């Protein structure tokens, strides 16, 4: 196995910097960065040209071409000449005259298969292997087997910026894809949470997104709120209180009538039914503090009853009002999840074995396992569970596409993490990917991509 690429810099004569390349300069290996040459050029005065020594170079592919492209871009900015005579013949064929270098190199690397060369010019195809898995909105496979989606299209833009070719390689599970990256069977995974458990087996690019777990709950409109209010008013508990109140009206009405029926017959007379009815009316208007004044006791016994009834009414009305308010509040909150803390007393579902499932279990929240997101959201829509927890981006996409009006995603996330491009450990692609990624994120296409898949 050839040694990884190495580089030495030497200012051999006035105005000339020689870059000596040695070992294997292939993608997937830890290669020297063009930044080292740039820093050397910035620290040297009077350098007008850069030459190459490749006597110790054993093999190369697009990894070398990326290095040359970066160095040539910097040299063009500083008006430094790049002498190609010391490069392998195959590399020189890929490098046109200096005036067209930057434009044509991008086209060559984009349109031609990535090639691996030895000094003897033997060639083998070398394309970046990019792992993907069906997981909307990050990765979506079309009917004609093309890959679209936020992460797939992000990688396509980054690869175009870098000027490298690639092919997508589909996996059935995330575990298989992670295992392939660890075994160096693939070069890149365009979208992966940058979590501590992955740091020992892979590297990450600059993060480009912040996400986390979100909660999906049943969607309810204004009409449902009015229904809950009516249900709260006429709840079983409130109906019992109203029945007790009617009984108390009747009791107070009979007692006051028994005192007033002879000496106050004009208000409580005309027979038992009429008199008791007037007594009930008096009890009702007195308790509600309406006090029309059309009925009032005149006897000492009736006035004592009235005084006791007034004091009792104040206490009862306050308690009854508090009971109604509490009942309406409970009706509003029953079966509803408004945030993470409500999950402890709710029926919560998540994908069995997922990050969300494990996180909830660690927090002591009882979780109902589901096999798929669709199954879990169906349970939420039918109110068999109160909430469903999984990744924010996937959850919002599924609700938007398949459950509009039936399920809603609460604002906010928890167990948050950053998302980046995962690479093999100590991979020379990391810096070129970061530069291409940051450059793409400054364009309008980045904003359009987010609006199309994440909003």
C-alpha positions in Angstrom: 0.0 0.0 0.0 1.4 3.4 -1.0 2.2 6.0 1.6 -0.2 8.9 2.0 0.7 12.1 0.0 3.5 14.3 1.3 4.8 17.7 0.3 8.0 19.8 0.8 8.5 23.4 -0.1 11.8 24.9 -1.2 12.7 28.3 -2.7 15.3 27.0 -5.1 16.3 30.2 -6.8 15.3 33.8 -6.8 11.5 34.2 -7.6 10.8 30.4 -7.8 9.1 28.2 -5.2 9.3 24.4 -5.8 6.6 22.2 -4.4 7.9 18.6 -4.1 5.1 16.0 -4.1 5.6 12.4 -2.9 3.6 9.3 -2.1 0.0 8.7 -3.0 -2.2 11.7 -3.7 -5.6 10.0 -3.9 -9.0 10.9 -2.5 -9.9 9.2 0.8 -6.4 9.8 2.2 -5.1 12.5 4.5 -3.4 14.9 2.0 -1.5 18.1 2.6 -3.5 21.2 2.2 -3.0 23.9 -0.4 -3.3 26.4 2.5 0.3 25.5 3.5 1.6 26.6 0.1 -0.5 29.8 0.2 0.9 30.7 3.7 4.4 30.1 2.4 3.8 32.4 -0.6 2.4 35.1 1.6 5.4 34.9 3.9 8.0 35.0 1.0 8.8 38.1 -0.9 9.7 38.2 -4.6 8.1 34.8 -5.6 6.8 35.1 -9.1 6.3 31.5 -10.1 5.6 28.0 -8.6 7.1 24.8 -10.0 6.5 21.1 -9.1 8.8 18.2 -8.3 7.1 14.8 -8.7 9.9 12.3 -8.7 8.6 10.7 -5.5 5.0 10.8 -6.5 3.7 7.2 -6.8 0.0 7.6 -7.7 -2.7 10.3 -8.0 -6.3 11.0 -8.9 -8.8 13.8 -8.3 -7.2 14.4 -4.9 -4.2 15.9 -6.6 -6.4 17.8 -9.1 -8.3 19.5 -6.2 -5.0 20.5 -4.6 -3.8 22.0 -7.9 -7.1 23.8 -8.5 -6.9 25.5 -5.1 -3.3 26.4 -5.5 -3.9 27.8 -9.0 -6.8 29.9 -7.8 -4.7 31.5 -5.2 -1.7 32.0 -7.6 -4.0 33.7 -10.1 -5.2 36.1 -7.5 -1.6 37.0 -6.5 -0.5 37.0 -10.2 2.0 34.2 -9.6 2.8 31.9 -12.6 2.2 28.1 -12.2 4.7 26.1 -14.2 3.2 22.7 -15.2 6.3 21.1 -16.7 7.1 19.2 -13.5 3.7 17.6 -13.2 2.9 14.1 -14.5 1.9 14.0 -18.2 -1.7 12.9 -17.3 -2.1 15.8 -15.0 -0.8 18.3 -17.6 -3.3 17.0 -20.1 -6.0 17.9 -17.7 -4.5 21.3 -17.1 -5.0 23.7 -20.1 -3.0 26.9 -20.6 -3.0 29.1 -17.6 -5.4 31.7 -19.0 -8.2 29.1 -19.2 -7.1 27.0 -16.2 -9.7 27.8 -13.6 -12.7 27.5 -15.9 -11.6 24.4 -17.8 -10.4 22.5 -14.8 -13.9 22.8 -13.2 -15.5 21.4 -16.4 -13.0 18.6 -16.8 -13.4 17.4 -13.3 -17.2 17.6 -13.5 -17.7 15.9 -16.9 -15.0 13.3 -16.8 -14.8 10.3 -14.4 -12.5 10.9 -11.5 -9.3 9.0 -12.5 -6.5 7.4 -10.5 -3.0 7.5 -12.1 0.4 6.1 -11.3 3.6 7.6 -12.6 3.4 5.1 -15.4 0.0 6.5 -16.3 -2.1 3.4 -15.4 -5.7 4.4 -14.8 -8.6 3.2 -12.7 -12.0 4.9 -12.3 -12.4 6.8 -9.0 -15.7 8.4 -8.2 -16.8 9.5 -4.7 -19.3 7.1 -3.2 -22.1 9.0 -1.4 -24.4 7.1 1.0 -28.1 7.9 1.0 -31.2 6.4 2.5 -34.9 7.1 1.8 -35.8 9.6 4.5 -37.8 12.6 3.3 -37.2 15.6 3.2 -33.5 14.9 3.4 -33.4 12.1 0.8 -36.3 11.5 -1.7 -36.1 8.8 -4.4 -38.1 9.6 -7.5 -39.9 7.2 -9.7 -37.1 7.3 -12.3 -34.5 6.5 -9.5 -33.2 10.0 -9.2 -32.3 11.4 -5.8 -33.7 14.8 -4.7 -34.4 16.3 -1.3 -32.7 18.8 0.9 -29.5 16.8 1.8 -29.2 15.2 -1.7 -29.4 18.5 -3.5 -27.1 20.2 -1.0 -24.4 17.6 -1.7 -24.9 18.0 -5.5 -24.3 21.7 -5.1 -21.2 21.1 -3.0 -19.8 18.6 -5.4 -20.3 21.0 -8.3 -18.5 23.7 -6.4 -15.6 21.2 -5.7 -15.5 20.0 -9.3 -15.7 16.3 -8.4 -17.8 13.4 -9.7 -19.8 11.1 -7.4 -22.5 8.4 -7.4 -25.2 7.8 -4.8 -25.2 4.5 -3.1 -28.5 3.5 -1.4 -28.8 1.8 1.9 -31.8 0.1 3.6 -31.0 1.3 7.1 -29.0 4.0 8.8 -26.9 1.4 10.7 -25.7 -0.2 7.4 -24.8 3.2 6.0 -22.8 4.2 9.1 -21.0 0.8 9.0 -20.1 1.4 5.3 -18.6 4.8 6.1 -16.6 3.3 9.0 -15.3 0.6 6.8 -14.4 3.2 4.1 -16.8 1.6 1.6 -18.3 5.0 1.0 -16.7 8.5 1.2 -19.5 10.8 2.3 -22.9 10.9 4.1 -24.4 14.3 3.2 -26.5 14.7 6.3 -25.8 13.3 9.8 -26.3 14.7 13.3 -22.9 15.7 14.7 -23.2 13.7 18.0 -20.5 12.5 20.3 -21.1 8.8 19.6 -19.9 9.4 16.0 -16.7 11.4 16.7 -14.5 8.3 17.2 -15.4 6.7 13.9 -15.8 9.6 11.4 -15.2 13.3 10.8 -17.7 16.1 10.1 -17.8 19.1 7.9 -18.8 22.6 9.0 -22.4 22.3 10.3 -25.1 23.7 8.1 -28.3 23.1 10.1 -29.6 23.0 13.6 -32.3 20.6 14.4 -33.7 18.4 17.2 -36.7 16.4 18.4 -40.2 17.9 17.9 -43.7 17.0 19.1 -46.7 16.3 16.9 -50.2 16.7 18.5 -53.8 16.5 17.1 -54.8 19.7 15.2 -57.7 21.6 16.5 -59.5 24.7 15.1 -61.6 27.4 16.7 -64.8 25.3 16.4 -63.3 22.6 18.6 -62.5 25.1 21.3 -66.2 26.1 21.5 -67.2 22.5 21.7 -64.8 22.1 24.6 -66.3 25.1 26.4 -69.8 23.8 26.0 -68.7 20.4 27.2 -67.0 22.0 30.2 -70.1 23.9 31.2 -72.4 20.9 31.0 -70.0 18.4 32.5 -71.2 15.9 34.9 -69.7 17.7 37.9 -71.3 21.0 36.9 -74.7 19.4 36.3 -74.6 18.0 39.8 -73.9 21.5 41.2 -76.7 23.0 39.2 -79.1 20.3 40.5 -78.0 21.1 44.1 -78.6 24.8 43.4 -82.2 24.1 42.3 -82.8 22.0 45.4 -81.5 24.9 47.5 -83.8 27.4 45.8 -86.7 25.1 46.5 -85.8 24.7 50.1 -85.3 28.4 50.7 -88.5 29.2 48.8 -90.6 26.9 51.0 -89.1 28.2 54.2 -89.6 31.9 53.4 -93.1 31.1 52.1 -94.0 29.3 55.4 -93.2 32.6 57.3 -94.8 35.0 54.9 -97.9 33.3 53.6 -100.3 34.8 56.2 -98.8 38.3 57.0 -97.4 38.9 53.5 -100.0 37.2 51.3 -99.8 39.8 48.6 -96.3 38.7 47.8 -96.2 35.0 48.9 -100.0 34.1 49.0 -102.5 32.8 46.5 -102.1 29.2 47.5 -99.1 26.9 48.1 -98.0 26.5 44.4 -98.1 30.3 43.8 -96.6 31.1 47.1 -93.8 28.6 46.9 -93.1 29.7 43.3 -92.7 33.3 44.5 -90.4 32.0 47.3 -88.2 30.3 44.8 -88.1 33.5 42.7 -87.1 35.5 45.7 -84.3 33.0 46.6 -83.0 33.1 43.0 -82.8 36.9 42.6 -81.4 37.3 46.1 -78.6 34.7 45.5 -77.6 36.3 42.2 -77.7 39.8 43.8 -80.1 41.0 41.1 -82.6 42.0 43.8 -85.6 43.3 41.8 -87.4 44.2 45.0 -90.8 42.8 43.8 -90.7 40.2 46.5 -89.3 40.8 50.0 -90.0 39.2 53.4 -91.7 41.3 56.1 -92.0 39.0 59.1 -89.1 38.6 61.6 -88.8 34.9 60.7 -88.7 35.7 57.0 -86.1 38.4 57.4 -83.9 36.1 59.5 -84.2 33.5 56.7 -83.4 36.2 54.2 -80.3 37.3 56.1 -78.9 33.8 56.4 -79.7 33.2 52.7 -77.8 36.3 51.6 -74.7 35.3 53.5 -74.9 31.7 52.2 -75.4 33.0 48.7 -72.2 35.0 48.7 -70.2 32.0 49.7 -72.0 29.6 47.3 -71.8 31.8 44.3 -68.0 32.3 44.8 -67.5 28.5 45.1 -69.8 27.8 42.1 -68.0 30.3 39.9 -64.6 28.9 40.8 -65.9 25.4 40.1 -67.1 26.4 36.6 -63.8 28.1 35.8 -61.8 25.1 37.0 -64.0 22.7 35.0 -63.5 24.8 31.8 -59.7 25.0 32.3 -59.5 21.2 32.9 -61.6 20.7 29.8 -59.2 22.9 27.8 -56.1 21.1 28.9 -57.4 17.5 29.0 -55.6 15.3 26.5 -53.6 18.2 25.3 -49.8 18.5 25.1 -48.4 22.1 24.9 -44.7 21.4 25.5 -42.1 18.9 26.7 -43.1 18.9 30.4 -46.6 17.8 29.4 -45.2 14.5 28.0 -44.8 13.1 31.5 -48.6 12.8 32.0 -49.6 12.1 28.3 -49.8 9.1 26.0 -46.6 9.5 23.9 -45.4 7.6 20.9 -42.1 7.4 19.0 -40.3 5.1 16.6 -39.0 2.0 18.3 -35.2 2.1 18.9 -34.9 5.7 17.5 -33.0 8.6 19.1 -36.3 10.1 20.1 -37.5 6.9 21.8 -34.2 6.4 23.7 -34.2 10.1 24.8 -37.7 10.0 26.2 -37.0 6.7 28.0 -33.9 8.2 29.6 -36.0 11.1 30.8 -38.4 8.7 32.5 -41.3 9.2 30.1 -43.4 6.2 29.2 -43.2 5.7 25.4 -45.5 3.7 23.1 -43.4 2.1 20.3 -44.4 2.4 16.7 -42.8 0.9 13.6 -43.1 3.9 11.3 -43.7 7.6 11.4 -46.9 7.2 9.4 -48.3 4.7 11.9 -47.5 7.1 14.8 -49.1 10.1 13.1 -52.2 8.1 12.3 -52.5 7.4 16.0 -52.2 11.1 16.8 -54.7 12.1 14.2 -57.2 9.6 15.6 -56.4 10.7 19.2 -55.3 7.2 20.2 -52.2 8.9 21.6 -51.7 12.5 22.7 -48.3 13.2 21.1 -45.7 11.7 18.8 -42.0 12.6 19.0 -39.3 12.3 16.3 -36.9 14.4 14.3 -38.1 17.9 13.6 -37.4 18.0 9.9 -38.9 14.6 9.1 -41.9 15.3 11.3 -42.8 18.7 9.7 -42.4 17.2 6.2 -44.7 14.2 6.9 -47.3 16.4 8.6 -47.2 18.9 5.7 -47.5 16.3 3.0 -49.7 13.6 4.5 -51.5 14.9 7.5 -52.5 18.6 6.9 -55.4 19.7 9.1 -55.2 16.6 11.2 -51.9 16.9 13.0 -49.8 19.9 13.9 -46.2 20.2 15.1 -45.6 22.3 18.2 -43.1 25.1 18.0 -39.7 24.5 19.5 -37.3 21.6 19.7 -35.4 19.7 22.4 -32.4 17.4 22.5 -31.0 19.7 19.8 -28.0 18.9 17.6 -26.1 20.3 14.6 -26.2 18.6 11.2 -23.1 18.3 9.0 -21.6 16.2 6.2 -20.0 13.0 7.6 -16.7 11.8 6.1 -14.1 9.1 6.7 -11.7 9.9 9.5 -8.7 12.0 8.5 -10.1 12.5 5.0 -8.4 15.1 2.7 -11.9 16.1 1.4 -12.8 17.9 4.6 -11.3 21.3 3.8 -12.5 21.4 0.2 -16.0 20.3 1.3 -16.0 23.1 4.0 -15.0 25.7 1.5 -17.5 24.6 -1.1 -20.3 24.3 1.5 -19.7 27.8 3.0 -19.5 29.3 -0.5 -22.8 27.6 -1.5 -24.5 28.9 1.8 -23.8 32.4 0.7 -25.9 32.1 -2.4 -29.6 32.5 -3.1 -29.8 28.9 -4.0 -29.2 27.9 -0.4 -32.1 30.0 0.8 -34.3 28.6 -2.0 -33.3 25.1 -1.0 -34.3 25.7 2.6 -37.6 27.2 1.7 -38.5 24.4 -0.6 -37.9 21.5 1.9 -37.7 22.9 5.4 -40.4 25.7 5.6 
